[in-house]
């Protein structure tokens, strides 16, 4: 704390000193400039008085006692310039009169005076200019004040221009109020600047002395009132920590009581209520800790025993969990093996039934409609059962993680045509209108033909199954852009399953029906294995509940997603979105 306190006081002192130095320098600079400006104005006022005195006494100078006019060659300009020259020779100051076109070459303006005269001529509001400059390497103060033409000036400088005046110079043609020239004063500034520097040094030194004294006082007071009591508390807390460590170790410290601080011998000048309150709180804490340490060993032993018993119970539970996990893995393997065996054993005889049914249909006469109808029912139901077995087998392989994609180039028009040929007889027999449409913008797909066929066939089969007679089922395929997809009602269905890989274009495969529909609270459920909306649906329409689950898994394998938008009693719209690469192919 002492180090931080010293650093803070030093930083504050430096900052305040810098501000004070800037303020003092600015103030002393203005004071020095004001003093020099006042001196210059006084000198100009004295020169103006000499000028006016000669001008007022021209008649007395140029007329004899008998009243005869006799020009003596003494006029205001001669007198003023002469007095200024004598004053300049006998002092460090310089006073001279000048204008832009002087009659005497010695009155020609220098650069500073030239600029001032040009300003007076161009701006009537400016009548004096001043500032610091350098002459012969020494700092000087320059002051230039405008001189205007008065009534006494027009006799020698008035109209007509060019006419010779009494002194033999041509008149300038000036009028009363015109700028006749300027009086220029040069005042040595070194002494004033030295005084300014001395004043700044003295002020800053005095300020630093006062600030340093205040900083020392603050440091001493804070040290006595804050840091020293806090240091004592820190030492005591350190001993508390040491005592606590020894109490919790194998060999206790022997029950030594904690130290109680006593600041009663401190002077009231160097104590505060806050520190006193802190010390009292510490003393109260030390008393409570002393009482607590007396029974700490017993409590630690008791807690250690409880912890050991808890660890033993956790180890037993962990072994039990491992046994249960192993049992679950074995049961899961049994289930997968059972599904695979059953699916294969069912698939072989079903394929035989379909083959024999086809042979019988070829052998029976077309006139035997009853036999052909029965064989058609056998063929249809066997195909449905085979498709269900294939779904079970596919689902088992996916669940076991052994399923993979067999990539090939797919024309969706051909695939949709195949599905239309397979499902149209089923839809016609049930009295359901089945239509298909493939957009011309749909690209070729690099994907798994059989898995994509199974996805579309399951969706169309479900739609036909749950659509009553007189209803409609529509299969549409098209390309949907990223921006268009955000405006697509199908994309914002009430249920969204999976995540579309990428943010670019996608192929949308939509199956819409006018069937029984699915309530919003049941829509996620129909995508689970062996689940349908309710048992009434199972009894009425049949099915295993694997179709949509398989659709979800296969679409996820191809990097797509499925959306569902449905209203009970009005039908449902299932839409599969598959991502498209920049080359126009489906990304799988």
N, C-alpha and C positions, 0 to 999 in steps of 0.2 A: 504493500500500500504506500509505503514511503516513496519508493521509486516512482510509482505512478503519480503520486502527488507532486513530486519534484518535476517530473516531466510535464504534467498538466500546467503547473505554475509557470514553468519556463516557456511553454508554448504560448500561454496567455500573455506573459510579459513581452515576448518577442512580437506578438501580434499587436498589442496595444502600443508598443514602442514604434512599430512601423507606421501605424495610423497617426500617432502623435507627430512623428517626424514629417510625414507628408503634410499634415495640417500646419505644423510650424513653418515648414519651408514655404508653403503657399502663402501663409500670413505674412511672413517677413519679406517675401518677394514683393507682395503688394505694398507693404509699408515702404520699402526702399524705392519702389517706383513712384509712389505718391509723393515722397519727400523730394525726389529729383524733379518730378513734374511741377511741384509747387515752387521750387527754386527757379526753374526755367520760366514759369509764368511771371514770377516777380521781376526777373531780369527784363523780360519783354515789356512788362508794364512800365518799368523805368525808362526803357528806350522809347516807348510811346510817349511818355511824359516829356522827354527831351525833344522829340519830334514835334509834339504839339506846342511846346514852349516857343520854339523857333518859328513855327508857323504863325502863332498868335502875335509875335513881335516883328514880323517882316516889315511892317510900316515904320516902326521905330528904328530898325536897322538900316533901311534903305533911304530914309529922308533925313536931310540935314536939319539943323536947328532953325534955319530960315525957311524951311518948308520946301527946299529943292530936292527932287528925286535923284538919288545917287545910288545905283545898285552896287552893293558892296561884295557880291559873290558869296554871301553866306545865306543859305536857304536850309529848309528842314532836312533835305536829303543829305546835304554836305555835313550838317551838324550831327545828324543821327549816325551816319556811317563813320564819321571821325571819332565820335565818342565811343562807338562800338569797337573801333580798331584800337583806340588807346586802352580801353578796358581789357580787350583780349590780350594785348601785349603785357599788361601788368598783372595778369592772373592766369590760372589754368583753364579758365572758361573761354569760350569762343562765341562771339556774337557777330552776325553779318546779315546784310540785306541783299536779297537776290530776287530775280524774276526770270522769265523764260527768254526775254530779249533785253538783257541789261545794256545800258549805255557804256558802262565801264566793263572791260573784259575781266577785271578782277572780281566782279560780282556775278560771274557766270556760275550757275548752280552745279553742285556735284550730283551724283546719281541719286542719293537719298532725297535731296532737295528737288531734283527734277521730278521724281515720282510724286512728291508732295504737291508741287505746283500743278502738275497735270491733274491730280485729284481735285484740287481747289477749283480749277477751271471747269471740270466735268461735273462736279457735285457741289451745288450751292450750300447744302446742309452741313458740309464738313468745313470747319474753320481752324482746326489744329490737328497735328499728327505728331506722335511721339513713339519712342521705342529704344531698345538697347542696340548698340552697334560696336564695331571695332575700328580704332584708329591707331596706326603705328603699333599694332599688337596689344593695345590697351583697351579695356572696356570703357565705353562712353555712353552717355544718354543723349539722344537726339530729340530736339523739339523744334517744330516748324509751325508758325502761326501765320495765317493769311493777313495780307495788308490790302485794304480796299481803297479805291479812289474817293477822296473827299472833295469838298468845295475848294479847299486851298491847293489841291493838286492840279486842277484843270487849267490853271494859268500856264503851267509849264508842260503839261502832258495831255491837254485837251485837244479840241478841234481848232482849226482844221488840221488834219493829219499831214505831217511833212513840213509844216511851217516852223521856222526856227524860233525857239523861245529865247528868253533873256540870257541863258547860259550858252547859246549857240548850238544847241542840239535840236534836231527836228522833233516836233511833237508826235506823240503816239496816237492821238485821236481817242483817248479814253473818255468815258463818261462817269459821272458820279455813281458809285456802287460797283464798278468793274473791279476785277482782281488786278491790283497793281503789282503784286509780288508777294514776298513773304519774308519774315524775320526768322532767322535760323540760329538756334542756340545749341552749343555742344558743351555738356557738363561732364567732367571726369567722374566715372562711376566706381572706380576701384575702391575708394575709401568707403563708399556706401555699401558695396558688396562685401567688403571685409567686415563691416559692422553687422551686416546681415548674417554672415557666416558665424561670427562670434556669438550673436544672439541665439542662433539655432543651436550651436554647440552647448551653450550655457543652459538653454531651456531643456534640451534633451538630457544633458547630464543631471540636472536637477530632477527631472521626471524619473530617470532611471534610478537615482538614489532613493527617491520617495517610494517608487514601485518595488525596489529591492527590499527596502525596509519593511514594507507592508507584506511582501511575500514571506520574509523571514518570520514576521510575527504570526502570519496565518499558519505557516508550517509548524512553528513551535506550539501554537495553541492546539492545532489539530492533532499533532503528535501526542501531546499530553492528555488531551481529552478523548481521542479516538483510538489512535494506533497502539499506544502502550496498553490500554485496557484490553483491546482486541488481541494483542500479542499474548497477554496473560491468559486470556480465554483459550487461544489457540493451543498454548502449551498444556493447559488443563485438559482440553479435548483430546490432545495427543496422548496424554496419560490415560484418559478414559479408554481410547482405542487400544492402548497397550494392555490395560487391565482386562478389557473384554476379550482380547486375543488369548491372554494367559488363562482366563477362566474357561474358555472353550477348548483349550488344549488338553493333552493327556494328563499333564501335571499342573494342577491349579496353582495360582500365585499365592495361595495361603490366605485368601480372603482379606487382602489389604484394602482398607476403605479408600474411596476416591477423595482427592484433595478438595477442600472447600476454600474458595477464594475469600480474602478479607481485604477490602479496600477502605476500611474505616479510617486508616491513618492518612489517607490522601486529603489534601487541602480541598475545601469546597470550591475553590476557584478552578480546579482542574478536574472536576467531576461533573457529570451531567445526569439528568434523570433517565435518559435513554440507556446510558451505560450502566447506571445503577440497576435499572429494571432488568437489563440483560444478565448482569451478574447474579441478581436474585433468582432469575429463572434457571440459570446454570446451577446455582446452589440447590434449588428445589429438585432439578433433574438429577444432580449427583446423589442426593439423599435417596431418591426413588431407585436409582441404579444400584446403589449400595444394598438396598433391601432386595432388589431383584437378583443380584449376583449371589446372594446367600443361598438361594434355592435353584440356581441355574444348572448346576451339575446334575441334580436329580431330574430336572425337566429334560435336559439333553439326553440322559440315559433312557428316559421314558420314550422320548420321540425317536431315538435310535431303534429301540425295540419295535415300535409301531412301524417304522419304515422298513425294517427287515421283514416283518410279517407281510407287509404290503408287497414287497418285492417277490417274496415266495409265492404269493397268490397270483401276481402278474405272470410269473414264469409258468405256473400251472395253466393259466388261461391261454398263454401263448402256445404251449404245447397242444392244448385242446383245439385251438384255432388251426394250427398246422395240420392236425389229424382230420379236421372237418374239411379243410381245403383240399387235402389229398383225396378224401372220399368224394368230394364234389367233382374234382377233375376226372376221377375214374367213372363216375356216373355220367358226366358229360360225354366222355369218350364212348361209353356204352350206348348212349342215346344216338350219337352220330353214327356209330357202326350199325345200330338197329335200323335207323332211317335209310342208310345206304343199302343195307341188305334187303329190307322190305321193298324199297323203290326198285331195285334191280330185279328182284324176284317177281314183282308185279308187272314190270315193264315188258319182260320177255313173253309171258302168256298173253298180255294185251296186244302186243305186236302180232302174235300168231292169230289171235281172234280177228284182228283187222284184215290180215292177209286171207284167212279162210273165208271171211265175209265177202271180200272182194271177189274171190273165186266163185263162191256160190251165186253172187249177183250176176256173174257172167254166164253161169250155167242155166239159171232159171229163165223160163220163157217170159217175155215182156207181158204176156197176157195174164200172168199170175200176179196180179197187183197186190194181193194180200201178203204173199211171201216176200215180194220186193219191199213192201212197206215195213215188214218186220225186220228184214235184213238191214234196211236203212236205219231203223231205230237202233239195232245192235251196233252198226257201224258208227253212228253218231255218238251214242253213249260210251262206246269203247274209246272213241277219239277224245271225248271229254275226260274220261277216266285216265287215259294216257297223258293228257295234258296236265291233269292234276298230279299224277305221279312225277312227271318231269319237273313240275313246280317244287314238289317236295324234295326231289333229288338236287335241284339247283339251289334251293334254300339251304339244304344240309351242307353242300359244298361251300357256299358263301360263308356260312356260320363257322365251318372248319378252317376257313382261310386258304382253301386249296383252289379256288376259282380264279381264272385269269382271262384276259381279253385276247381273242384271236382277231387281229386287225386285218381288214381288207377294205377295198374301195366299194362303197355302197351307193347305189342310185335309189333315192327314196321313192321315186315314182314306181320303180319295179317292186320295191318292198311293199308299198301301199297297195299296188295292184294285186300282189299275192294275197295279202290279208283280205282285200275286198272279195277276191274269188273264194276264199275259204269261209268268210263270215256272211256273205250275202245270202246263201241258201238258208242259213240258220235264222237270219233276220227276216227273210221272206216268209219262212214257215211260221214264225211267231207273229207276223203282220206288222213288223217294224221297218220303217223306211231307213235304209242305210246308204249314206252318200260319202264320197271322198273327194278331196281337192288338194292338189299339190301346187304351190306357187312356182311360177317359172324362175323366180329368183333364188330358189332353194339350191344350195351348192351340193356337190358330191361329198359323201361322208367317208372319212377314214375311221372305221369302227368295227365292232363285232356284229356281223349280220344276224346270227341266231339270237343273241341277247337283245338286240334292238327289236327284232321280230317278236320276241317273247313279250317285251315291254308293251308294244303297240297292241299285240293280240290280246293280252290280258285286259288292257284298258277297254278295247272294243268289246270283248266278250262280256266283261262286267256291265258295260253300258247296255248291250242288248239284253242281258239277263234281267236287269232291273228296270227295263222300260216296258210298260204294258202295250198291248195291241193297239195299233193306231199311232204310236209314238214315233219319234225320229231319233236317229243317231248319226252324228256328222263327225268325220275324221278330216282334219285340216292340218296341212304342213306348210310352213313358210319361214322366211328369214326375217328376224326382228332385230333392228338396230338398237344400240345402247340407249339413245335418246327416246326412240319409239317405245322401247320396253318400259320406260318409266311412265309412259302415258297409257300403257296397255292395262285394261281392267283385269285381264287374266293374271298378270304379274302380281297384282295386289289382291290376290285371292284371300279368303278368310283363313286359309291354311297354307303355309309355305314350308315344304319339307326339303332339307338339304341346302347347300350353298353352291351357287353357280361359279365355276372356276373362271377367273378373269372378269373384266368389265367391258369387253367388246361385244360384237354382234353374237347372236345365238339363233339356232334353229328351234322353232316352237312347234311341237307336235301336240295338237289339241283334240280331245275327244269329248264332244258335248252330246248330252241326251236329254230327253224330256221325261225321265223316269221318276222314281219315288223321291229322289233327293236324300241328302244327309244332313241332320241337324248340326249346328256349329259345334256343340259340345261333344259330338261323336266323330268329328272329322279326323282328328289325330289318331283316334283309336283304330280306324279302319286300315291304317298303314302298319299295324302291329301283326305279328304272326298269330294265326288261328283266331283272329278277332273279326267280328262283323258288328253291324250296328246293334243288333239284338237277336235273341234266339228265334223270334218270330220270322225274321228275315232268313235265318238258316233253314227253318222248316219249310218256308214257302218257296225260296229260290234255290236252296242248296248251296254247295260250295264248301271249300275247306278253310277259307280265310287266309290263304297264302298268296293270292294273286297280287294284291296291292303291296304287301310286304316285299315280295320279290321285285316288283316295279321300283320300289324305293331303293332297294339294295343295288340293283343293276344300274339304275340312273346315277347313283352315287359313285359306282365304279367308273362310269364314263364322264365324271366331272360335272354332272348336271344337277338339276333340282326339279321338284314337282310342286305344282300349285293346285289347289282345289277351291272352286267357288261353287257353292250349292245352296239351294233354298228348298226345304222339304216340300214335296208335292209339285215342284216345278222343274226338277232335274238337277244335273250336276255337270261341271266342266272340269275335266282333268287336263292339265297342260304340262308337258315335259319340255324343259329348256336344256339344250346342249350347247356348250360354248363353241365358237367358230374361231379358227386362227386367221392370221392376216392373209394366208394363201387361199382362204375360202373353204378349208377343211374343218371338220369337227375335231376339237382337241379332246383326246381321250387319255 
